[in-house]
Amino acid sequence: MTAIADLHLGLPSDIEAEIGDIESGADDLDQLRQTMLGDAETTDTQFRTASGSSPTSSPGTSSQLPPPN
């Protein structure tokens, strides 16, 4: 019979993380997300304007999205 002490998942040992690096990376990802949402909103507005639709008449417009940086 296998003893509990012999069971393992094969996971690597704990790593040392630099909190500042994690926070900086998270800030960079948030800025990228906001930029992408702003770009998507601009493109959506351009398509709606070109098609003759009101750019503010549907979900996902500027009243619901955060402003791009």
PDB file of N, CA, C and O in Angstrom:
ATOM      1  N   MET A   1       0.842  -1.184   0.000  1.00  0.00           N
ATOM      2  CA  MET A   1       0.000   0.000   0.000  1.00  0.00           C
ATOM      3  C   MET A   1       0.887   1.247   0.000  1.00  0.00           C
ATOM      4  O   MET A   1       1.932   1.260   0.651  1.00  0.00           O
ATOM      5  N   THR A   2       0.488   2.276  -0.712  1.00  0.00           N
ATOM      6  CA  THR A   2       1.252   3.522  -0.801  1.00  0.00           C
ATOM      7  C   THR A   2       0.958   4.396   0.412  1.00  0.00           C
ATOM      8  O   THR A   2      -0.196   4.603   0.785  1.00  0.00           O
ATOM      9  N   ALA A   3       2.013   4.897   1.010  1.00  0.00           N
ATOM     10  CA  ALA A   3       1.852   5.788   2.160  1.00  0.00           C
ATOM     11  C   ALA A   3       1.516   7.192   1.668  1.00  0.00           C
ATOM     12  O   ALA A   3       1.925   7.586   0.576  1.00  0.00           O
ATOM     13  N   ILE A   4       0.780   7.935   2.466  1.00  0.00           N
ATOM     14  CA  ILE A   4       0.407   9.304   2.104  1.00  0.00           C
ATOM     15  C   ILE A   4       1.649  10.152   1.871  1.00  0.00           C
ATOM     16  O   ILE A   4       1.633  11.027   1.006  1.00  0.00           O
ATOM     17  N   ALA A   5       2.707   9.923   2.606  1.00  0.00           N
ATOM     18  CA  ALA A   5       3.943  10.693   2.446  1.00  0.00           C
ATOM     19  C   ALA A   5       4.557  10.486   1.070  1.00  0.00           C
ATOM     20  O   ALA A   5       5.315  11.336   0.602  1.00  0.00           O
ATOM     21  N   ASP A   6       4.244   9.364   0.407  1.00  0.00           N
ATOM     22  CA  ASP A   6       4.806   9.080  -0.916  1.00  0.00           C
ATOM     23  C   ASP A   6       4.003   9.720  -2.052  1.00  0.00           C
ATOM     24  O   ASP A   6       4.464   9.739  -3.193  1.00  0.00           O
ATOM     25  N   LEU A   7       2.822  10.239  -1.758  1.00  0.00           N
ATOM     26  CA  LEU A   7       1.982  10.852  -2.785  1.00  0.00           C
ATOM     27  C   LEU A   7       2.412  12.299  -3.027  1.00  0.00           C
ATOM     28  O   LEU A   7       2.676  13.036  -2.077  1.00  0.00           O
ATOM     29  N   HIS A   8       2.482  12.699  -4.274  1.00  0.00           N
ATOM     30  CA  HIS A   8       2.796  14.088  -4.625  1.00  0.00           C
ATOM     31  C   HIS A   8       2.231  14.384  -6.008  1.00  0.00           C
ATOM     32  O   HIS A   8       1.954  13.475  -6.790  1.00  0.00           O
ATOM     33  N   LEU A   9       2.069  15.656  -6.289  1.00  0.00           N
ATOM     34  CA  LEU A   9       1.492  16.079  -7.562  1.00  0.00           C
ATOM     35  C   LEU A   9       2.539  16.404  -8.613  1.00  0.00           C
ATOM     36  O   LEU A   9       2.199  16.630  -9.774  1.00  0.00           O
ATOM     37  N   GLY A  10       3.784  16.432  -8.231  1.00  0.00           N
ATOM     38  CA  GLY A  10       4.835  16.777  -9.180  1.00  0.00           C
ATOM     39  C   GLY A  10       4.897  18.261  -9.493  1.00  0.00           C
ATOM     40  O   GLY A  10       5.424  18.657 -10.533  1.00  0.00           O
ATOM     41  N   LEU A  11       4.364  19.082  -8.602  1.00  0.00           N
ATOM     42  CA  LEU A  11       4.381  20.530  -8.815  1.00  0.00           C
ATOM     43  C   LEU A  11       5.743  21.100  -8.449  1.00  0.00           C
ATOM     44  O   LEU A  11       6.431  20.552  -7.588  1.00  0.00           O
ATOM     45  N   PRO A  12       6.141  22.193  -9.091  1.00  0.00           N
ATOM     46  CA  PRO A  12       7.419  22.825  -8.714  1.00  0.00           C
ATOM     47  C   PRO A  12       7.314  23.446  -7.329  1.00  0.00           C
ATOM     48  O   PRO A  12       6.219  23.673  -6.814  1.00  0.00           O
ATOM     49  N   SER A  13       8.449  23.711  -6.748  1.00  0.00           N
ATOM     50  CA  SER A  13       8.456  24.352  -5.434  1.00  0.00           C
ATOM     51  C   SER A  13       7.947  25.787  -5.560  1.00  0.00           C
ATOM     52  O   SER A  13       7.855  26.329  -6.662  1.00  0.00           O
ATOM     53  N   ASP A  14       7.622  26.388  -4.431  1.00  0.00           N
ATOM     54  CA  ASP A  14       7.141  27.773  -4.428  1.00  0.00           C
ATOM     55  C   ASP A  14       8.169  28.694  -5.068  1.00  0.00           C
ATOM     56  O   ASP A  14       9.372  28.438  -5.007  1.00  0.00           O
ATOM     57  N   ILE A  15       7.684  29.764  -5.680  1.00  0.00           N
ATOM     58  CA  ILE A  15       8.582  30.746  -6.287  1.00  0.00           C
ATOM     59  C   ILE A  15       8.535  32.037  -5.481  1.00  0.00           C
ATOM     60  O   ILE A  15       7.565  32.316  -4.777  1.00  0.00           O
ATOM     61  N   GLU A  16       9.577  32.795  -5.597  1.00  0.00           N
ATOM     62  CA  GLU A  16       9.620  34.111  -4.970  1.00  0.00           C
ATOM     63  C   GLU A  16       9.106  35.116  -5.997  1.00  0.00           C
ATOM     64  O   GLU A  16       9.626  35.192  -7.110  1.00  0.00           O
ATOM     65  N   ALA A  17       8.104  35.873  -5.631  1.00  0.00           N
ATOM     66  CA  ALA A  17       7.507  36.842  -6.548  1.00  0.00           C
ATOM     67  C   ALA A  17       7.819  38.254  -6.082  1.00  0.00           C
ATOM     68  O   ALA A  17       7.781  38.550  -4.887  1.00  0.00           O
ATOM     69  N   GLU A  18       8.124  39.106  -7.022  1.00  0.00           N
ATOM     70  CA  GLU A  18       8.338  40.519  -6.735  1.00  0.00           C
ATOM     71  C   GLU A  18       6.991  41.229  -6.875  1.00  0.00           C
ATOM     72  O   GLU A  18       6.449  41.344  -7.974  1.00  0.00           O
ATOM     73  N   ILE A  19       6.467  41.696  -5.758  1.00  0.00           N
ATOM     74  CA  ILE A  19       5.144  42.331  -5.750  1.00  0.00           C
ATOM     75  C   ILE A  19       5.097  43.529  -6.697  1.00  0.00           C
ATOM     76  O   ILE A  19       4.105  43.721  -7.400  1.00  0.00           O
ATOM     77  N   GLY A  20       6.148  44.329  -6.723  1.00  0.00           N
ATOM     78  CA  GLY A  20       6.187  45.495  -7.611  1.00  0.00           C
ATOM     79  C   GLY A  20       6.079  45.105  -9.074  1.00  0.00           C
ATOM     80  O   GLY A  20       5.402  45.779  -9.850  1.00  0.00           O
ATOM     81  N   ASP A  21       6.753  44.007  -9.459  1.00  0.00           N
ATOM     82  CA  ASP A  21       6.678  43.540 -10.844  1.00  0.00           C
ATOM     83  C   ASP A  21       5.265  43.084 -11.194  1.00  0.00           C
ATOM     84  O   ASP A  21       4.771  43.344 -12.291  1.00  0.00           O
ATOM     85  N   ILE A  22       4.622  42.402 -10.247  1.00  0.00           N
ATOM     86  CA  ILE A  22       3.254  41.934 -10.485  1.00  0.00           C
ATOM     87  C   ILE A  22       2.309  43.123 -10.632  1.00  0.00           C
ATOM     88  O   ILE A  22       1.481  43.150 -11.543  1.00  0.00           O
ATOM     89  N   GLU A  23       2.430  44.098  -9.745  1.00  0.00           N
ATOM     90  CA  GLU A  23       1.555  45.276  -9.815  1.00  0.00           C
ATOM     91  C   GLU A  23       1.798  46.067 -11.086  1.00  0.00           C
ATOM     92  O   GLU A  23       0.848  46.540 -11.710  1.00  0.00           O
ATOM     93  N   SER A  24       3.061  46.218 -11.481  1.00  0.00           N
ATOM     94  CA  SER A  24       3.389  46.942 -12.707  1.00  0.00           C
ATOM     95  C   SER A  24       2.814  46.220 -13.926  1.00  0.00           C
ATOM     96  O   SER A  24       2.256  46.850 -14.824  1.00  0.00           O
ATOM     97  N   GLY A  25       2.953  44.899 -13.948  1.00  0.00           N
ATOM     98  CA  GLY A  25       2.401  44.117 -15.051  1.00  0.00           C
ATOM     99  C   GLY A  25       0.890  44.225 -15.113  1.00  0.00           C
ATOM    100  O   GLY A  25       0.313  44.303 -16.198  1.00  0.00           O
ATOM    101  N   ALA A  26       0.244  44.229 -13.946  1.00  0.00           N
ATOM    102  CA  ALA A  26      -1.214  44.360 -13.906  1.00  0.00           C
ATOM    103  C   ALA A  26      -1.639  45.734 -14.416  1.00  0.00           C
ATOM    104  O   ALA A  26      -2.636  45.853 -15.127  1.00  0.00           O
ATOM    105  N   ASP A  27      -0.885  46.770 -14.054  1.00  0.00           N
ATOM    106  CA  ASP A  27      -1.195  48.118 -14.547  1.00  0.00           C
ATOM    107  C   ASP A  27      -1.046  48.185 -16.061  1.00  0.00           C
ATOM    108  O   ASP A  27      -1.870  48.793 -16.744  1.00  0.00           O
ATOM    109  N   ASP A  28       0.011  47.554 -16.588  1.00  0.00           N
ATOM    110  CA  ASP A  28       0.221  47.539 -18.037  1.00  0.00           C
ATOM    111  C   ASP A  28      -0.921  46.818 -18.749  1.00  0.00           C
ATOM    112  O   ASP A  28      -1.393  47.276 -19.790  1.00  0.00           O
ATOM    113  N   LEU A  29      -1.365  45.690 -18.190  1.00  0.00           N
ATOM    114  CA  LEU A  29      -2.479  44.956 -18.798  1.00  0.00           C
ATOM    115  C   LEU A  29      -3.772  45.761 -18.756  1.00  0.00           C
ATOM    116  O   LEU A  29      -4.552  45.737 -19.707  1.00  0.00           O
ATOM    117  N   ASP A  30      -3.998  46.473 -17.656  1.00  0.00           N
ATOM    118  CA  ASP A  30      -5.202  47.300 -17.545  1.00  0.00           C
ATOM    119  C   ASP A  30      -5.179  48.422 -18.576  1.00  0.00           C
ATOM    120  O   ASP A  30      -6.200  48.725 -19.193  1.00  0.00           O
ATOM    121  N   GLN A  31      -4.019  49.034 -18.762  1.00  0.00           N
ATOM    122  CA  GLN A  31      -3.897  50.106 -19.756  1.00  0.00           C
ATOM    123  C   GLN A  31      -4.128  49.549 -21.163  1.00  0.00           C
ATOM    124  O   GLN A  31      -4.796  50.185 -21.977  1.00  0.00           O
ATOM    125  N   LEU A  32      -3.582  48.373 -21.450  1.00  0.00           N
ATOM    126  CA  LEU A  32      -3.792  47.744 -22.753  1.00  0.00           C
ATOM    127  C   LEU A  32      -5.273  47.443 -22.973  1.00  0.00           C
ATOM    128  O   LEU A  32      -5.800  47.676 -24.061  1.00  0.00           O
ATOM    129  N   ARG A  33      -5.947  46.923 -21.938  1.00  0.00           N
ATOM    130  CA  ARG A  33      -7.378  46.620 -22.035  1.00  0.00           C
ATOM    131  C   ARG A  33      -8.175  47.887 -22.334  1.00  0.00           C
ATOM    132  O   ARG A  33      -9.054  47.887 -23.195  1.00  0.00           O
ATOM    133  N   GLN A  34      -7.861  48.961 -21.617  1.00  0.00           N
ATOM    134  CA  GLN A  34      -8.592  50.210 -21.838  1.00  0.00           C
ATOM    135  C   GLN A  34      -8.334  50.757 -23.236  1.00  0.00           C
ATOM    136  O   GLN A  34      -9.246  51.283 -23.873  1.00  0.00           O
ATOM    137  N   THR A  35      -7.112  50.638 -23.712  1.00  0.00           N
ATOM    138  CA  THR A  35      -6.784  51.093 -25.068  1.00  0.00           C
ATOM    139  C   THR A  35      -7.549  50.276 -26.098  1.00  0.00           C
ATOM    140  O   THR A  35      -8.105  50.826 -27.049  1.00  0.00           O
ATOM    141  N   MET A  36      -7.577  48.958 -25.904  1.00  0.00           N
ATOM    142  CA  MET A  36      -8.282  48.096 -26.852  1.00  0.00           C
ATOM    143  C   MET A  36      -9.778  48.382 -26.849  1.00  0.00           C
ATOM    144  O   MET A  36     -10.400  48.402 -27.911  1.00  0.00           O
ATOM    145  N   LEU A  37     -10.365  48.603 -25.679  1.00  0.00           N
ATOM    146  CA  LEU A  37     -11.791  48.932 -25.623  1.00  0.00           C
ATOM    147  C   LEU A  37     -12.063  50.255 -26.322  1.00  0.00           C
ATOM    148  O   LEU A  37     -13.065  50.391 -27.025  1.00  0.00           O
ATOM    149  N   GLY A  38     -11.195  51.214 -26.138  1.00  0.00           N
ATOM    150  CA  GLY A  38     -11.362  52.505 -26.803  1.00  0.00           C
ATOM    151  C   GLY A  38     -11.251  52.373 -28.305  1.00  0.00           C
ATOM    152  O   GLY A  38     -12.022  52.985 -29.044  1.00  0.00           O
ATOM    153  N   ASP A  39     -10.284  51.568 -28.771  1.00  0.00           N
ATOM    154  CA  ASP A  39     -10.125  51.350 -30.205  1.00  0.00           C
ATOM    155  C   ASP A  39     -11.332  50.626 -30.782  1.00  0.00           C
ATOM    156  O   ASP A  39     -11.785  50.953 -31.880  1.00  0.00           O
ATOM    157  N   ALA A  40     -11.858  49.647 -30.053  1.00  0.00           N
ATOM    158  CA  ALA A  40     -13.034  48.915 -30.524  1.00  0.00           C
ATOM    159  C   ALA A  40     -14.241  49.844 -30.599  1.00  0.00           C
ATOM    160  O   ALA A  40     -15.040  49.768 -31.533  1.00  0.00           O
ATOM    161  N   GLU A  41     -14.363  50.715 -29.614  1.00  0.00           N
ATOM    162  CA  GLU A  41     -15.482  51.668 -29.614  1.00  0.00           C
ATOM    163  C   GLU A  41     -15.378  52.613 -30.804  1.00  0.00           C
ATOM    164  O   GLU A  41     -16.379  52.886 -31.465  1.00  0.00           O
ATOM    165  N   THR A  42     -14.188  53.110 -31.080  1.00  0.00           N
ATOM    166  CA  THR A  42     -13.979  54.018 -32.208  1.00  0.00           C
ATOM    167  C   THR A  42     -14.331  53.330 -33.521  1.00  0.00           C
ATOM    168  O   THR A  42     -15.007  53.911 -34.370  1.00  0.00           O
ATOM    169  N   THR A  43     -13.872  52.096 -33.688  1.00  0.00           N
ATOM    170  CA  THR A  43     -14.163  51.345 -34.906  1.00  0.00           C
ATOM    171  C   THR A  43     -15.658  51.089 -35.039  1.00  0.00           C
ATOM    172  O   THR A  43     -16.223  51.236 -36.123  1.00  0.00           O
ATOM    173  N   ASP A  44     -16.298  50.706 -33.941  1.00  0.00           N
ATOM    174  CA  ASP A  44     -17.743  50.466 -33.956  1.00  0.00           C
ATOM    175  C   ASP A  44     -18.494  51.732 -34.354  1.00  0.00           C
ATOM    176  O   ASP A  44     -19.419  51.681 -35.165  1.00  0.00           O
ATOM    177  N   THR A  45     -18.101  52.855 -33.789  1.00  0.00           N
ATOM    178  CA  THR A  45     -18.745  54.134 -34.107  1.00  0.00           C
ATOM    179  C   THR A  45     -18.565  54.472 -35.586  1.00  0.00           C
ATOM    180  O   THR A  45     -19.499  54.947 -36.232  1.00  0.00           O
ATOM    181  N   GLN A  46     -17.377  54.230 -36.119  1.00  0.00           N
ATOM    182  CA  GLN A  46     -17.126  54.513 -37.533  1.00  0.00           C
ATOM    183  C   GLN A  46     -18.006  53.645 -38.430  1.00  0.00           C
ATOM    184  O   GLN A  46     -18.566  54.130 -39.413  1.00  0.00           O
ATOM    185  N   PHE A  47     -18.127  52.348 -38.084  1.00  0.00           N
ATOM    186  CA  PHE A  47     -18.988  51.469 -38.875  1.00  0.00           C
ATOM    187  C   PHE A  47     -20.442  51.912 -38.807  1.00  0.00           C
ATOM    188  O   PHE A  47     -21.133  51.938 -39.826  1.00  0.00           O
ATOM    189  N   ARG A  48     -20.908  52.260 -37.613  1.00  0.00           N
ATOM    190  CA  ARG A  48     -22.306  52.668 -37.455  1.00  0.00           C
ATOM    191  C   ARG A  48     -22.574  53.988 -38.187  1.00  0.00           C
ATOM    192  O   ARG A  48     -23.631  54.153 -38.796  1.00  0.00           O
ATOM    193  N   THR A  49     -21.641  54.908 -38.132  1.00  0.00           N
ATOM    194  CA  THR A  49     -21.795  56.180 -38.831  1.00  0.00           C
ATOM    195  C   THR A  49     -21.833  55.950 -40.340  1.00  0.00           C
ATOM    196  O   THR A  49     -22.654  56.540 -41.041  1.00  0.00           O
ATOM    197  N   ALA A  50     -20.945  55.093 -40.835  1.00  0.00           N
ATOM    198  CA  ALA A  50     -20.897  54.809 -42.266  1.00  0.00           C
ATOM    199  C   ALA A  50     -22.173  54.119 -42.746  1.00  0.00           C
ATOM    200  O   ALA A  50     -22.584  54.294 -43.893  1.00  0.00           O
ATOM    201  N   SER A  51     -22.803  53.333 -41.861  1.00  0.00           N
ATOM    202  CA  SER A  51     -24.016  52.617 -42.264  1.00  0.00           C
ATOM    203  C   SER A  51     -25.275  53.459 -42.077  1.00  0.00           C
ATOM    204  O   SER A  51     -26.367  53.050 -42.471  1.00  0.00           O
ATOM    205  N   GLY A  52     -25.117  54.641 -41.473  1.00  0.00           N
ATOM    206  CA  GLY A  52     -26.267  55.499 -41.256  1.00  0.00           C
ATOM    207  C   GLY A  52     -26.953  55.273 -39.927  1.00  0.00           C
ATOM    208  O   GLY A  52     -27.963  55.913 -39.635  1.00  0.00           O
ATOM    209  N   SER A  53     -26.417  54.364 -39.107  1.00  0.00           N
ATOM    210  CA  SER A  53     -26.991  54.111 -37.779  1.00  0.00           C
ATOM    211  C   SER A  53     -26.476  55.138 -36.795  1.00  0.00           C
ATOM    212  O   SER A  53     -25.417  55.735 -36.987  1.00  0.00           O
ATOM    213  N   SER A  54     -27.240  55.331 -35.744  1.00  0.00           N
ATOM    214  CA  SER A  54     -26.794  56.224 -34.683  1.00  0.00           C
ATOM    215  C   SER A  54     -25.716  55.522 -33.870  1.00  0.00           C
ATOM    216  O   SER A  54     -25.952  54.417 -33.382  1.00  0.00           O
ATOM    217  N   PRO A  55     -24.550  56.120 -33.709  1.00  0.00           N
ATOM    218  CA  PRO A  55     -23.472  55.455 -32.974  1.00  0.00           C
ATOM    219  C   PRO A  55     -23.752  55.301 -31.491  1.00  0.00           C
ATOM    220  O   PRO A  55     -23.045  54.552 -30.817  1.00  0.00           O
ATOM    221  N   THR A  56     -24.765  55.986 -30.954  1.00  0.00           N
ATOM    222  CA  THR A  56     -25.051  55.880 -29.523  1.00  0.00           C
ATOM    223  C   THR A  56     -26.327  55.098 -29.245  1.00  0.00           C
ATOM    224  O   THR A  56     -26.818  55.110 -28.116  1.00  0.00           O
ATOM    225  N   SER A  57     -26.874  54.418 -30.250  1.00  0.00           N
ATOM    226  CA  SER A  57     -28.169  53.768 -30.057  1.00  0.00           C
ATOM    227  C   SER A  57     -28.081  52.307 -29.643  1.00  0.00           C
ATOM    228  O   SER A  57     -29.116  51.654 -29.506  1.00  0.00           O
ATOM    229  N   SER A  58     -26.879  51.772 -29.439  1.00  0.00           N
ATOM    230  CA  SER A  58     -26.773  50.358 -29.104  1.00  0.00           C
ATOM    231  C   SER A  58     -25.828  50.142 -27.937  1.00  0.00           C
ATOM    232  O   SER A  58     -25.049  51.030 -27.593  1.00  0.00           O
ATOM    233  N   PRO A  59     -25.894  48.952 -27.318  1.00  0.00           N
ATOM    234  CA  PRO A  59     -24.983  48.652 -26.207  1.00  0.00           C
ATOM    235  C   PRO A  59     -23.530  48.715 -26.652  1.00  0.00           C
ATOM    236  O   PRO A  59     -23.212  48.500 -27.822  1.00  0.00           O
ATOM    237  N   GLY A  60     -22.653  49.014 -25.699  1.00  0.00           N
ATOM    238  CA  GLY A  60     -21.231  49.050 -25.996  1.00  0.00           C
ATOM    239  C   GLY A  60     -20.739  50.390 -26.469  1.00  0.00           C
ATOM    240  O   GLY A  60     -19.634  50.484 -27.003  1.00  0.00           O
ATOM    241  N   THR A  61     -21.520  51.427 -26.290  1.00  0.00           N
ATOM    242  CA  THR A  61     -21.089  52.742 -26.728  1.00  0.00           C
ATOM    243  C   THR A  61     -20.413  53.478 -25.593  1.00  0.00           C
ATOM    244  O   THR A  61     -20.266  52.940 -24.495  1.00  0.00           O
ATOM    245  N   SER A  62     -20.007  54.692 -25.850  1.00  0.00           N
ATOM    246  CA  SER A  62     -19.177  55.438 -24.911  1.00  0.00           C
ATOM    247  C   SER A  62     -19.808  55.619 -23.539  1.00  0.00           C
ATOM    248  O   SER A  62     -19.087  55.796 -22.558  1.00  0.00           O
ATOM    249  N   SER A  63     -21.120  55.579 -23.444  1.00  0.00           N
ATOM    250  CA  SER A  63     -21.743  55.745 -22.136  1.00  0.00           C
ATOM    251  C   SER A  63     -21.515  54.533 -21.247  1.00  0.00           C
ATOM    252  O   SER A  63     -21.717  54.613 -20.035  1.00  0.00           O
ATOM    253  N   GLN A  64     -21.096  53.406 -21.827  1.00  0.00           N
ATOM    254  CA  GLN A  64     -20.908  52.193 -21.051  1.00  0.00           C
ATOM    255  C   GLN A  64     -19.456  51.761 -20.950  1.00  0.00           C
ATOM    256  O   GLN A  64     -19.136  50.925 -20.104  1.00  0.00           O
ATOM    257  N   LEU A  65     -18.578  52.284 -21.759  1.00  0.00           N
ATOM    258  CA  LEU A  65     -17.180  51.877 -21.756  1.00  0.00           C
ATOM    259  C   LEU A  65     -16.318  52.936 -21.098  1.00  0.00           C
ATOM    260  O   LEU A  65     -16.623  54.126 -21.181  1.00  0.00           O
ATOM    261  N   PRO A  66     -15.231  52.513 -20.437  1.00  0.00           N
ATOM    262  CA  PRO A  66     -14.327  53.502 -19.850  1.00  0.00           C
ATOM    263  C   PRO A  66     -13.593  54.257 -20.948  1.00  0.00           C
ATOM    264  O   PRO A  66     -13.382  53.714 -22.032  1.00  0.00           O
ATOM    265  N   PRO A  67     -13.205  55.487 -20.689  1.00  0.00           N
ATOM    266  CA  PRO A  67     -12.494  56.253 -21.715  1.00  0.00           C
ATOM    267  C   PRO A  67     -11.100  55.679 -21.936  1.00  0.00           C
ATOM    268  O   PRO A  67     -10.474  55.208 -20.986  1.00  0.00           O
ATOM    269  N   PRO A  68     -10.601  55.708 -23.172  1.00  0.00           N
ATOM    270  CA  PRO A  68      -9.233  55.235 -23.423  1.00  0.00           C
ATOM    271  C   PRO A  68      -8.225  56.212 -22.828  1.00  0.00           C
ATOM    272  O   PRO A  68      -8.516  57.394 -22.647  1.00  0.00           O
ATOM    273  N   ASN A  69      -7.056  55.703 -22.534  1.00  0.00           N
ATOM    274  CA  ASN A  69      -5.995  56.570 -21.974  1.00  0.00           C
ATOM    275  C   ASN A  69      -5.346  57.394 -23.043  1.00  0.00           C
ATOM    276  O   ASN A  69      -4.439  58.175 -22.754  1.00  0.00           O
TER     277      ASN A  69
END
